[in-house]
Structures are given as structure tokens and as C-alpha cells.
Amino acid sequence: MSFPSELLSPFSIGNLLLPNRVVMAPMTRGRAGSEMMANDLMAKYYCQRTSAGLIITEGTFPSAMGVGWLHAPGIYTDKMAIAWKSVVDSIHEAGGRVFCQLWHTGRASHSDFLDGELPIAPSAIRHEGRPIPTPKSNGKSLEHETPRALTTEEVPGVVEDFRLAAARAKFAGFDGVEIHAANGYLIDTFLQSKTNHRTDQYGGTLEKRFEFLREIIEAVTQVWPSDRVGVRIAPHGDFNDMGSPDFRAQFLYVTKQLDAFHLAYLHILIGTGFGFHGLGEPLTLRNFRDVYRGNIMANVGFDRDSAEDAIDSGGADLISFGRPYMSNPDLVERFANNWPLADEAPQDVWYSFGKQGYADWPTHREEPATAKES
């Protein structure tokens, strides 16, 4: 493949100019400590990767009730926002652009994270998937609990939590925010019939299951212009015990509704490599493009060539890369120069709370000559 390429060409999100269409996908890395505060190590990690057209941070909790992962960051207090401001300033000084992903874990959490309170969800349907470690489990993984269904009257308070988190992200200097509506977390469980059995205005039909996300977008866009707000969805995923028989109808409906908001982008986990529920023929980028006129960001399983193909075909405008960015801080440079990628980081290295496997991956120029030749 010849370069320069479409993947490496500039692209504008509203008035935010990206130097290329390579996006660093949000990845939970667990280096914020038990206090859930952004820190200097995180700043170093993100600054190493600022050649990306856009960085999307790891999921960041918008409220205390949204917490559900060890050592992940929050942005629901002023102190947390100030800590993030230091990181964002460093990213900007290094020439990068960064959105904050707002992540409420919903039923994927556990009462150990929530001072003994049950996690919240649209309906009291238990997560039957993989157990999780908690702050009180001494390194063991615990089964999920049956969550508490939010009352109709409580929903506006959760929506307000997102608005306040968006405001703190703006104070911290982020270039925008991404609303995490994927992977079996709170918003996704409202969208999907498997997990939403409500009979009020937030459940029962395609339209009503979208209402919660619609209200969150409307709240967040009181703080940010719509072209600085992205939304992430996962129509095919089985992560966190998800997958609904009507996924095709639900997610095409959601996408058509989102088109009216003129968002920064719609971030779709289109590939099935992160897990596929197998409940029907997977949707394609063309399916989404047929109902969405705005910017589409595609994720899961892309390499340089398939990313180029997705952009050249008009199916996507931006491509986000997750795990390749763990061990390739200079991913854009490797694409541009046709340099080989470093081996993927093994999980027992990257899934930790220390310095190892985080900000210690060399660039291609820093690799030993033997590694470059292999």
C-alpha cells in the first residue's frame, strides 16, 4: 500500500482539526490508584501517544454510583477534575487532542465499590458473566449481584450526574467527551431488550429504550456543543453478558436517532473480535452509513490495511485502535513508515496496577536493533 494515505490524512471534527484519522481507543488501564485520581504516570502514558489524531481516555466515572473497576479514574469531584486538568494540559503541550470518556458501569459493578449499596440498572436482572475483583475481595473475583432497578423518579438524577461530569471535563480542558453506551454498562443495558424490562417511559419499545441515552445527550450538550460529543455503541458484543435478539432493529434505530444530534462522531464496535453474541447476522458499516450522515468511527480488529479500506469505501471516517496502542506508542509513525508493530502486550503484563506494561513500551526508534530485525 502506498502512502500518504487516507488513514493518515487530516480530518476535522467541527472546528477541531485532527492531523490524521487514527484514534487511540478508550482502554481501562487501572493506574489511577485507589483514590481514582488522574496522575503523572497517566500523563506520561498519554503524552507518549499524542501522534494519534485523537485520544479517547480510559473510561472515567461520572458519579460515585458509576464506579465499578479497580484503580480506574473518576471525574465526579472538583479534586478529580483538577487532577485531570494536569494530565490534559500535558497532552496539549505535547501536541495532542483528547476526549474524556464518561463511563457508568451500572450492573457490572458490585456493592463493594458502592459502600454496600447494590449497583443500579434499568431492571433487576443479574449479570451472569465473568466475576470481577473488588476493593474488598483480596484479589479474588466475585460473582455479580442482582442490581437494583432505578425508579422512574431517580433517572433524572443519573442524567444530571453525566451533565456535571461533562462540565468538570470542560473545566479540565478536554477537547470533548465521549458517552460510553456500549459493552454492557449502564446506558447499554437501557438500550437492550435483554436487560431492559421496564414498563415506564424508559422501556418496552425501541423508542423508549433509547430515551435514557437521549436525555443524557441533551444534558451533556447543554455543556458542550454537539460536535464535541461522541457516543460509543456495541451492537454485536457479548461482553458483560449482553446480546439481544432484536439487536439489528435496536441499534439501527439508535443510530438513526443519533444522526439528528450532529455529534462529533458515532463510535461503533463493529468488529466481532471482542466477543460476538451470535444472535443474527452482524451489521456492517454500510448498514450504519445508510442511516447515519455524520462521522463514523469504527473499532475492533482493524489493522492498517483494513482501516484504509474502511475509509476508502466510505464506511468510516475514523478508525480507533485499542490494544495495538498499548505496545506501540508510536502507532501512527509505524503506519506511516511501514514499520512492524511490536508484539501485543500479554494480559498478565498490561492488566496490573503498577508501572510495568504501561508507559514503558519503546517506540520503533528506541527498540534494540535485534527487535527491529525480527
C-alpha positions in Angstrom: 0.0 0.0 0.0 1.4 3.4 -0.9 1.5 6.3 1.5 0.5 9.1 2.2 -2.9 7.6 2.8 -6.5 8.5 3.7 -5.9 7.0 7.2 -3.1 9.4 7.8 -4.8 12.4 6.2 -6.1 15.3 8.2 -9.7 15.3 9.3 -11.9 17.9 11.0 -14.4 17.2 13.8 -16.3 20.5 13.8 -13.6 23.1 14.2 -11.2 20.6 15.8 -8.5 19.7 13.3 -7.1 16.2 13.6 -3.7 15.6 11.9 -4.8 12.0 10.9 -7.8 9.6 11.3 -6.1 7.2 13.7 -7.8 7.3 17.1 -6.5 5.9 20.3 -9.5 3.9 21.6 -10.6 4.1 25.3 -8.9 1.3 27.3 -9.3 0.8 31.0 -5.7 0.6 32.3 -6.1 0.9 36.1 -3.3 3.2 37.0 -5.3 5.9 38.9 -4.8 4.2 42.3 -7.4 3.5 44.9 -8.2 7.2 45.1 -9.2 7.1 41.4 -7.2 10.3 40.6 -5.5 11.0 37.3 -1.8 11.3 37.9 1.7 11.9 36.4 2.1 8.3 35.2 -1.1 8.6 33.3 0.1 11.9 31.8 3.3 10.2 30.6 1.4 7.3 29.1 -1.0 9.6 27.1 1.7 12.0 26.1 3.7 9.1 24.5 0.7 8.6 22.2 -0.1 12.1 21.1 0.7 11.5 17.4 -2.8 9.9 17.3 -5.3 12.1 15.6 -7.4 11.9 18.7 -7.0 10.2 22.1 -10.1 9.0 24.0 -9.3 8.4 27.6 -10.0 5.3 29.5 -13.5 5.1 31.0 -13.9 7.8 33.7 -16.6 7.5 36.3 -19.2 10.4 36.2 -20.5 9.6 39.7 -19.8 7.6 42.8 -22.5 5.2 41.8 -20.8 4.7 38.5 -17.7 3.2 40.0 -17.1 -0.4 39.1 -13.4 -1.1 38.2 -10.3 -1.1 40.4 -8.0 1.8 40.1 -9.9 3.5 37.2 -10.3 7.3 37.4 -13.2 9.4 38.2 -14.3 12.9 37.4 -17.2 13.4 39.8 -15.4 15.7 42.3 -13.6 19.0 41.8 -10.4 17.4 43.1 -10.7 14.7 40.4 -11.2 17.4 37.7 -8.2 19.3 38.9 -6.1 16.1 38.7 -7.3 15.5 35.1 -6.5 19.1 34.2 -2.9 18.5 34.9 -3.0 15.5 32.6 -4.9 17.3 29.8 -2.5 20.2 30.0 0.4 17.8 29.4 -1.3 16.2 26.5 -2.0 19.6 24.8 1.6 20.7 25.5 2.7 17.6 23.7 0.5 18.5 20.7 -2.3 16.1 21.3 -6.1 16.2 21.3 -8.2 14.3 23.9 -11.8 13.5 24.7 -12.9 12.2 28.1 -15.0 9.0 28.1 -17.8 9.1 30.6 -18.4 5.6 31.9 -21.1 4.5 34.3 -20.6 0.8 35.0 -24.2 0.1 36.1 -24.9 -3.6 36.9 -21.3 -4.5 36.0 -20.3 -3.0 39.4 -20.6 -4.6 42.8 -21.7 -3.4 46.2 -18.0 -3.5 47.4 -17.4 -0.4 45.2 -20.5 1.4 46.4 -20.3 1.4 50.2 -22.6 -1.6 50.4 -25.3 -0.3 48.0 -26.4 -2.5 45.2 -25.4 -1.5 41.6 -28.1 0.2 39.6 -29.6 -0.9 36.3 -32.8 -0.4 34.2 -34.1 -3.7 35.6 -33.2 -6.1 38.4 -31.5 -8.6 36.0 -28.3 -10.2 37.2 -25.1 -10.1 35.2 -24.3 -13.8 34.7 -20.9 -13.2 33.1 -17.3 -13.2 34.3 -16.8 -12.4 38.0 -14.8 -9.3 38.9 -12.3 -8.3 41.6 -13.5 -5.7 44.1 -11.8 -3.4 46.7 -12.7 -5.9 49.4 -12.1 -9.3 47.6 -8.4 -9.6 48.4 -7.5 -10.2 44.8 -10.3 -12.8 44.2 -13.1 -12.3 41.7 -16.6 -12.2 43.0 -19.9 -13.1 41.2 -22.1 -10.2 40.3 -25.2 -9.3 42.4 -28.7 -8.7 41.2 -28.8 -5.0 40.7 -31.4 -2.5 41.9 -33.8 -1.2 39.3 -33.8 2.6 39.1 -37.1 4.1 39.8 -38.6 6.5 37.2 -38.1 9.4 39.6 -34.3 8.6 40.1 -33.5 8.6 36.4 -33.1 12.4 36.1 -30.6 12.4 38.9 -28.4 10.0 37.0 -28.7 12.1 33.9 -27.6 15.1 35.9 -24.6 13.2 37.0 -23.5 13.0 33.4 -24.1 16.7 32.9 -22.0 17.6 35.9 -19.2 15.2 34.8 -19.3 16.8 31.3 -18.9 20.3 33.0 -15.9 19.1 35.0 -14.4 17.6 31.9 -14.7 21.1 30.2 -13.1 22.7 33.3 -10.2 20.2 33.0 -9.6 21.4 29.4 -10.6 18.3 27.5 -11.4 18.8 23.8 -14.7 16.9 24.1 -16.4 14.0 25.8 -17.5 10.5 24.7 -20.6 9.0 26.2 -20.0 5.2 26.8 -23.1 3.5 25.7 -21.5 0.1 25.0 -20.3 -3.1 26.5 -23.0 -3.9 29.0 -22.5 -0.8 31.1 -25.4 1.3 32.3 -26.5 3.0 29.1 -26.1 -0.1 27.0 -28.4 -2.0 29.5 -31.1 0.6 28.9 -30.8 0.2 25.2 -31.0 -3.5 25.0 -34.1 -5.7 25.4 -32.1 -8.4 27.2 -31.5 -6.1 30.2 -34.3 -3.5 30.0 -37.7 -4.9 31.0 -39.1 -1.6 32.2 -42.7 -0.6 31.6 -42.3 3.1 32.1 -41.1 5.7 29.5 -37.6 4.2 29.5 -38.5 0.7 28.3 -40.8 -1.6 26.4 -40.1 -0.4 22.8 -37.1 0.5 20.6 -38.1 4.2 21.1 -38.5 4.0 24.9 -35.2 2.1 25.4 -33.4 5.0 23.6 -34.9 7.6 25.9 -32.3 7.4 28.6 -29.4 7.9 26.2 -31.4 10.7 24.5 -31.8 12.6 27.8 -28.1 12.1 28.6 -27.0 13.6 25.2 -29.4 16.5 25.7 -27.9 17.2 29.2 -24.3 16.9 28.0 -24.9 19.2 25.0 -26.0 21.9 27.5 -22.3 22.0 28.4 -20.6 21.1 25.1 -21.5 21.8 21.5 -22.8 18.6 19.9 -19.8 18.4 17.6 -17.6 17.9 20.7 -19.7 15.0 22.0 -19.2 11.4 20.8 -21.2 8.3 21.6 -19.9 4.7 21.7 -22.1 1.6 21.0 -21.5 -2.1 20.7 -24.3 -3.8 18.6 -22.5 -7.2 18.4 -20.9 -7.5 21.8 -21.4 -10.2 24.4 -19.1 -8.5 27.0 -20.8 -8.2 30.4 -23.4 -10.8 29.5 -25.0 -8.8 26.7 -26.7 -9.6 23.4 -30.4 -9.1 22.4 -32.3 -10.9 19.7 -33.5 -7.6 18.2 -30.1 -6.0 18.1 -30.3 -5.1 14.5 -33.5 -3.2 14.8 -32.5 -1.6 18.1 -29.1 -0.3 17.0 -30.2 0.9 13.6 -33.0 2.8 15.3 -30.5 4.2 17.9 -28.1 5.2 15.1 -30.9 7.0 13.1 -31.9 9.0 16.2 -28.3 9.9 17.0 -27.9 11.3 13.5 -30.2 14.2 14.4 -27.8 15.4 17.1 -24.9 16.2 14.7 -22.4 14.6 17.1 -18.6 14.7 16.8 -18.8 11.0 15.9 -20.6 7.7 16.4 -18.1 5.2 17.7 -19.1 1.7 16.7 -17.6 -1.5 17.9 -18.3 -3.1 14.5 -15.8 -6.0 14.6 -16.7 -9.2 16.4 -13.3 -10.0 17.8 -14.1 -8.5 21.2 -16.9 -11.1 21.6 -20.0 -11.8 19.5 -23.4 -12.8 20.9 -24.2 -14.7 17.7 -27.9 -13.7 17.7 -28.1 -12.8 14.0 -26.1 -11.7 11.0 -23.7 -8.9 12.1 -24.4 -5.4 11.0 -21.9 -3.8 8.6 -20.5 -0.3 8.3 -22.7 0.1 5.2 -25.8 -0.7 7.3 -24.9 2.1 9.6 -23.8 4.5 6.9 -27.2 4.1 5.2 -28.9 5.7 8.3 -26.1 8.0 9.6 -24.8 11.0 7.8 -22.3 12.1 10.5 -18.8 11.0 11.3 -18.4 7.3 11.9 -15.6 5.9 14.0 -15.0 2.1 13.6 -13.4 -0.1 16.2 -12.3 -3.7 16.8 -10.0 -5.8 14.8 -8.6 -3.3 12.3 -5.1 -3.2 11.0 -3.6 -0.5 8.8 -4.9 -2.1 5.5 -8.4 -2.8 6.7 -8.6 0.7 8.2 -7.6 2.1 4.9 -10.3 0.0 3.2 -13.0 1.1 5.6 -12.2 4.8 5.0 -11.7 4.4 1.2 -15.1 2.7 0.9 -16.9 5.5 2.8 -18.0 3.2 5.6 -15.9 5.0 8.2 -14.3 8.4 8.7 -12.1 7.5 11.6 -10.6 4.2 12.9 -9.9 3.6 16.6 -7.2 1.2 17.7 -7.1 -0.3 21.2 -4.6 -3.0 22.2 -2.1 -2.0 19.4 -1.7 1.3 21.2 -0.6 -0.5 24.4 2.7 -1.7 23.0 3.0 0.8 20.1 3.0 4.3 21.5 4.2 5.5 18.0 1.5 3.6 16.1 0.9 6.4 13.6 4.6 6.6 12.8 4.8 2.8 12.4 1.8 3.0 9.9 3.4 5.9 8.1 6.8 4.3 7.7 5.6 0.7 7.2 7.5 -0.3 10.4 6.4 -3.6 12.0 4.3 -3.4 15.1 5.6 -4.6 18.4 4.2 -7.8 19.8 0.8 -7.4 21.6 1.2 -6.9 25.3 0.3 -10.0 27.2 -2.6 -9.6 29.7 -0.6 -10.5 32.7 1.6 -7.6 31.9 -0.9 -4.9 30.9 -3.6 -5.8 33.4 -1.9 -4.6 36.5 -1.8 -1.5 38.7 1.9 -0.7 38.5 4.3 0.8 36.1 5.1 -2.4 34.2 3.4 -2.8 30.9 2.1 0.8 30.9 4.3 3.7 29.9 7.4 1.6 29.4 6.9 0.4 25.8 9.6 1.7 23.4 9.0 3.4 20.1 10.3 1.8 17.0 13.3 4.1 17.1 14.0 3.1 20.7 13.8 -0.6 20.1 17.0 -2.7 20.0 18.3 -3.5 16.5 17.6 -7.2 17.0 13.9 -6.5 17.8 13.6 -4.4 14.6 15.1 -7.1 12.5 12.8 -9.9 13.9 
